[in-house]
Amino acid sequence: MQLHFIAIGGSAMHSLALAMHRLGHRVTGSDDAIFDPSKTKLEQANLLPDTLGWHPEKLNNEIDVVLLGMHAKADNPELIMAQALGLKIQSYPEFLASMCKEKSTVVVAGSHGKTTITAMVLHVLNYHGVSTDFMIGAPVPAVTETLSISDENDFILLEGDEYLSSAIDSQPKFLWYKPEIALISGIAWDHVNVFPTFEDYISQFEKFIYSIVEGGVLFYNEEDKELKSLVENCSHPVKKIPYGTPEHTLDNGITYLNTSEGSLPLSVFGTHNLMNLAGARWISQLMGVDVSDFYEAIPSFTGAAKRMERLAKGKTAILFKDFAHAPSKVSASAKAVKSQFSRHKIKVCLELHTYSSLDATFIKQYKDSLTAADEAIVFYDPEALKIKNRAPIDPDAIKKAFNHSSIEVITEAKVLQKELFEQEYVNYLLVMMSSGNFGDLDWEKLKQVITIF
């Protein structure tokens, strides 16, 4: 096929472009900004556009499919040309679904934990030499790509995102996949720019349940009350299997999973990760890995990239970087480090970066999410507000929303860096939580500061 990618530089789009190129398809693309690692990978494959920008002249009737990335808007010049030519236009998930319709599809969905669960399954399969096609939202140790498609594998494992598919396709991405095996890790309101009410948001997961092939299997976290109610009241004819937090113990800063084969020391920690592990075990079993083999592999799982990633360690101080940004994720991560490192003073620095977190109404959802932290900083960049067309949020409103006794609100990157670099971190654990970059924080300097203490 001849494929053209509008917004080829995106993290998902460039991976799909590379995968299609490896399968022998002819690939072209455009974007107005491309950064590493996408840039280098596209360049190495000779797929990097010669010039940045949108070039309608690249579109012609020889193109079989135009793939539209999330970065492209509805008024994109190349999209308008493709529509004028009557070309077939597909979003990333629609095209991916079409490529894998002959495979057994496994989808991991949920407001939180889906990347980690998918990563755990991939780790276990890779550990035992079991090959599968997959798509995941973040890199996994020992797996170099975030997307792999082949002609040989029977299964494809997909991280299912509830966000809209493209600028001209408002259907949630995960509704394209029609899985035989599915998992929902939990439901916590997010993406308020697309789903303005919780009812709007939860209805997407109801649609997802009905998208599962009749006679398929749905695993769900029964400790999530909203999810449990949704699944148990759904009449769709699928097998519904609940899971929850497995038995475990915590000893000297290490979490042990209690199994019939003995206590297994884990590299990850926190109740949320134990629940993720329980879900991953079920998925792995249905993909051909028995329980004992799962237990053999899982202790060496260290996590997906940016998920509670330890960046530095001094004599008494530790620095973690975490992708947590939604209220449920922030709360789970804060509780996890407090439980695992009870002898440390916990300091959390959270950046408000997403559309939802920068919404003056939605921010109330963060109430008590940082209660486990001894000290807390909430940072947001006014420039991010401008880009997302959000009005500035009053710092007092933020403090009130979080309901934390010692929270500090910072809106200048220089002030944040000064605070972080000048603190003494004796017996401290610092967690930097964000899907952003903290106003271009100097991470190397922060690591150096931590290692002093």
JOMO-V580470 format. One record per residue. N is the residue number from 0. RES is the residue in one letter. SS is DSSP state (~ for helix, > for strand, _ for the rest). PSI is psi in whole degrees, -180 to 180 (999 if undefined). OMEGA is omega in whole degrees, -180 to 180 (999 if undefined). Layout:
n-><N	N>
res-><RES	RES>
ss-><SS	SS>
psi-><PSI	PSI>
omega-><OMEGA	OMEGA>
This chain:
n-><0	1	2	3	4	5	6	7	8	9	10	11	12	13	14	15	16	17	18	19	20	21	22	23	24	25	26	27	28	29	30	31	32	33	34	35	36	37	38	39	40	41	42	43	44	45	46	47	48	49	50	51	52	53	54	55	56	57	58	59	60	61	62	63	64	65	66	67	68	69	70	71	72	73	74	75	76	77	78	79	80	81	82	83	84	85	86	87	88	89	90	91	92	93	94	95	96	97	98	99	100	101	102	103	104	105	106	107	108	109	110	111	112	113	114	115	116	117	118	119	120	121	122	123	124	125	126	127	128	129	130	131	132	133	134	135	136	137	138	139	140	141	142	143	144	145	146	147	148	149	150	151	152	153	154	155	156	157	158	159	160	161	162	163	164	165	166	167	168	169	170	171	172	173	174	175	176	177	178	179	180	181	182	183	184	185	186	187	188	189	190	191	192	193	194	195	196	197	198	199	200	201	202	203	204	205	206	207	208	209	210	211	212	213	214	215	216	217	218	219	220	221	222	223	224	225	226	227	228	229	230	231	232	233	234	235	236	237	238	239	240	241	242	243	244	245	246	247	248	249	250	251	252	253	254	255	256	257	258	259	260	261	262	263	264	265	266	267	268	269	270	271	272	273	274	275	276	277	278	279	280	281	282	283	284	285	286	287	288	289	290	291	292	293	294	295	296	297	298	299	300	301	302	303	304	305	306	307	308	309	310	311	312	313	314	315	316	317	318	319	320	321	322	323	324	325	326	327	328	329	330	331	332	333	334	335	336	337	338	339	340	341	342	343	344	345	346	347	348	349	350	351	352	353	354	355	356	357	358	359	360	361	362	363	364	365	366	367	368	369	370	371	372	373	374	375	376	377	378	379	380	381	382	383	384	385	386	387	388	389	390	391	392	393	394	395	396	397	398	399	400	401	402	403	404	405	406	407	408	409	410	411	412	413	414	415	416	417	418	419	420	421	422	423	424	425	426	427	428	429	430	431	432	433	434	435	436	437	438	439	440	441	442	443	444	445	446	447	448	449	450	451	452>
res-><M	Q	L	H	F	I	A	I	G	G	S	A	M	H	S	L	A	L	A	M	H	R	L	G	H	R	V	T	G	S	D	D	A	I	F	D	P	S	K	T	K	L	E	Q	A	N	L	L	P	D	T	L	G	W	H	P	E	K	L	N	N	E	I	D	V	V	L	L	G	M	H	A	K	A	D	N	P	E	L	I	M	A	Q	A	L	G	L	K	I	Q	S	Y	P	E	F	L	A	S	M	C	K	E	K	S	T	V	V	V	A	G	S	H	G	K	T	T	I	T	A	M	V	L	H	V	L	N	Y	H	G	V	S	T	D	F	M	I	G	A	P	V	P	A	V	T	E	T	L	S	I	S	D	E	N	D	F	I	L	L	E	G	D	E	Y	L	S	S	A	I	D	S	Q	P	K	F	L	W	Y	K	P	E	I	A	L	I	S	G	I	A	W	D	H	V	N	V	F	P	T	F	E	D	Y	I	S	Q	F	E	K	F	I	Y	S	I	V	E	G	G	V	L	F	Y	N	E	E	D	K	E	L	K	S	L	V	E	N	C	S	H	P	V	K	K	I	P	Y	G	T	P	E	H	T	L	D	N	G	I	T	Y	L	N	T	S	E	G	S	L	P	L	S	V	F	G	T	H	N	L	M	N	L	A	G	A	R	W	I	S	Q	L	M	G	V	D	V	S	D	F	Y	E	A	I	P	S	F	T	G	A	A	K	R	M	E	R	L	A	K	G	K	T	A	I	L	F	K	D	F	A	H	A	P	S	K	V	S	A	S	A	K	A	V	K	S	Q	F	S	R	H	K	I	K	V	C	L	E	L	H	T	Y	S	S	L	D	A	T	F	I	K	Q	Y	K	D	S	L	T	A	A	D	E	A	I	V	F	Y	D	P	E	A	L	K	I	K	N	R	A	P	I	D	P	D	A	I	K	K	A	F	N	H	S	S	I	E	V	I	T	E	A	K	V	L	Q	K	E	L	F	E	Q	E	Y	V	N	Y	L	L	V	M	M	S	S	G	N	F	G	D	L	D	W	E	K	L	K	Q	V	I	T	I	F>
ss-><_	>	>	>	>	>	_	_	_	_	~	~	~	~	~	~	~	~	~	~	~	~	_	_	_	>	>	>	>	>	>	_	_	_	_	_	_	~	~	~	~	~	~	~	_	_	_	_	_	_	_	_	>	_	_	~	~	~	_	_	_	_	_	_	>	>	>	>	_	_	_	_	_	_	_	_	~	~	~	~	~	~	~	~	~	_	_	_	>	>	>	~	~	~	~	~	~	~	~	_	_	_	_	>	>	>	>	>	>	_	_	_	_	~	~	~	~	~	~	~	~	~	~	~	~	~	~	_	_	_	_	_	>	>	>	_	_	_	_	>	_	_	>	_	_	_	>	>	_	_	_	_	_	_	>	>	>	>	>	_	_	_	_	>	>	>	_	_	>	>	>	>	~	~	~	~	_	_	_	_	>	>	>	>	_	_	_	_	_	_	_	_	_	_	_	_	_	~	~	~	~	~	~	~	~	~	~	~	~	~	~	_	_	_	_	_	>	>	>	>	>	_	_	_	~	~	~	~	~	~	~	~	_	_	_	_	_	_	>	>	>	>	>	_	_	_	_	>	>	>	>	_	_	>	>	>	>	>	>	_	_	>	>	>	>	_	_	_	_	_	~	~	~	~	~	~	~	~	~	~	~	~	~	~	~	~	_	_	_	_	~	~	~	~	~	~	~	~	_	_	_	_	_	>	_	_	_	_	>	>	>	>	>	_	_	_	_	>	>	>	>	>	_	_	_	_	~	~	~	~	~	~	~	~	~	~	~	~	~	~	_	_	_	_	>	>	>	>	>	>	>	_	_	_	_	_	_	_	_	_	_	~	~	~	~	~	_	_	_	_	_	_	_	_	>	>	>	>	>	_	_	~	~	~	~	~	~	_	_	_	_	_	_	_	~	~	~	~	~	~	~	~	_	_	_	_	>	>	>	>	_	_	~	~	~	~	~	~	~	~	~	~	_	_	_	_	_	>	>	>	>	>	>	_	_	_	_	_	_	_	_	_	~	~	~	~	~	~	~	~	~	~	_>
psi-><153	118	139	128	116	116	55	-16	-7	157	-41	-43	-42	-33	-41	-40	-44	-42	-42	-36	-42	-29	-1	6	155	125	131	168	168	159	157	-5	130	124	164	149	-9	-45	-50	-42	-42	-38	-43	-31	4	35	-1	127	144	-37	148	157	-180	131	89	-26	-14	-19	132	172	-4	-12	127	-43	134	123	125	116	163	-25	-24	135	170	-22	18	130	-36	-37	-44	-40	-42	-40	-41	-34	-8	28	156	121	127	148	168	-53	-33	-44	-43	-43	-39	-31	-22	18	-17	-2	160	121	131	125	129	116	174	157	-24	151	-10	-38	-44	-43	-46	-42	-40	-45	-45	-40	-47	-45	-44	-39	-38	10	26	120	139	153	153	162	128	153	-9	151	151	138	136	-2	114	-23	163	-3	134	124	133	173	-16	-39	144	-30	152	130	120	135	122	116	136	-3	161	156	-40	180	-21	10	98	5	135	143	-42	-11	-11	-21	-26	65	155	-31	130	157	139	121	-22	163	120	124	132	172	54	-20	-20	-39	88	-17	159	-34	-40	-43	-49	-28	-26	-36	-30	-43	-38	-43	-43	-14	-12	138	135	133	-2	-172	135	120	140	149	105	-8	-8	109	-43	-45	-45	-45	-43	-47	-46	-21	3	132	1	132	77	158	125	120	116	156	161	-166	123	162	139	166	157	122	119	44	8	134	130	131	124	118	170	-15	10	-177	126	121	133	152	-20	167	169	144	-39	-38	-31	-39	-40	-42	-41	-41	-42	-35	-44	-46	-45	-40	-45	-13	9	8	120	169	-44	-37	-34	-47	-31	-36	-34	-29	-25	2	123	-3	159	159	138	0	104	60	120	120	-31	154	126	-159	-40	-10	148	141	125	147	130	142	-5	132	-34	153	-45	-37	-42	-47	-46	-43	-42	-44	-37	-47	-35	-39	-42	-34	60	-20	-7	156	126	123	126	131	113	127	127	112	-28	166	-45	-48	-22	9	125	-26	-45	-28	-21	-20	-15	3	127	9	-21	19	-33	-16	137	-38	147	140	133	123	139	147	120	-28	-35	-35	-41	-45	-39	8	46	142	148	141	130	127	-37	-34	-35	-47	-43	-39	-43	-26	47	135	-27	50	143	133	125	136	9	128	-39	-40	-41	-47	-41	-44	-45	-38	-24	-6	149	125	35	120	35	149	119	126	121	112	124	158	5	-151	17	43	42	52	140	93	-37	-40	-40	-39	-44	-41	-45	-42	-13	-32	999>
omega-><171	-176	175	-177	172	-172	-176	-175	-180	-176	178	-175	-178	178	178	178	179	-180	179	177	180	179	174	178	178	-172	169	-180	179	173	179	176	180	-178	176	9	-178	-175	-178	-179	178	179	180	180	-179	179	-179	179	-180	179	177	178	-179	-173	-178	-179	177	-177	177	-175	177	-179	-180	-180	171	180	-175	-180	-178	-179	-178	180	-177	-180	179	-177	180	177	180	178	179	178	-180	-180	-179	-179	176	-177	-180	172	177	-177	179	180	180	179	-180	180	-172	-174	178	-178	171	-172	177	-178	176	-177	179	180	-178	175	-174	178	-179	179	178	179	178	180	179	178	-179	179	-180	179	-177	176	179	-177	176	168	-177	169	-177	-173	-180	179	179	177	179	175	-169	-177	174	179	176	178	180	175	-170	-170	-179	-177	163	-179	-174	168	-174	-178	-179	-179	-178	-171	179	-179	180	180	-175	178	176	-176	-173	179	179	-164	177	-174	168	179	-179	176	172	-173	-178	-180	176	-173	179	177	-176	177	179	-179	-171	177	178	179	176	-176	-176	180	178	179	174	177	179	179	-180	177	178	-180	178	-176	179	-176	175	172	-179	180	-176	178	174	-173	-179	-179	-179	179	-179	-177	-175	178	-180	-176	-178	-175	173	177	-176	-177	180	171	-180	-178	179	178	-177	175	178	-177	176	176	179	177	179	175	180	-178	177	-180	179	-180	-178	177	-179	176	177	-178	179	-180	-179	179	175	175	176	-180	179	178	180	180	179	-180	-179	180	-179	175	169	180	-178	-172	-178	178	176	-180	177	-173	-167	180	-179	177	-176	177	174	-179	177	178	-178	-177	180	-177	-176	178	174	179	-180	-175	179	177	175	172	-175	-179	-176	177	176	-176	-178	180	179	-180	-179	-179	180	179	-178	-179	179	180	-176	-176	-174	-179	180	170	-175	176	180	173	-177	175	172	-170	-176	176	-177	-176	-180	178	-174	178	-177	-174	177	179	-179	-178	176	-179	180	-178	-178	-179	176	177	-177	172	171	-177	167	-179	179	178	177	177	-180	-178	-177	177	179	177	178	-180	180	-180	178	178	178	179	-179	-178	-177	177	180	-172	-176	-179	178	179	-179	-179	178	-178	-179	179	178	-178	180	-180	-177	-175	-175	-180	173	-171	178	180	178	167	-178	176	177	-175	178	166	179	-175	177	179	-179	178	177	-175	-179	179	179	177	-179	179	-178	-175	177	-170	999>
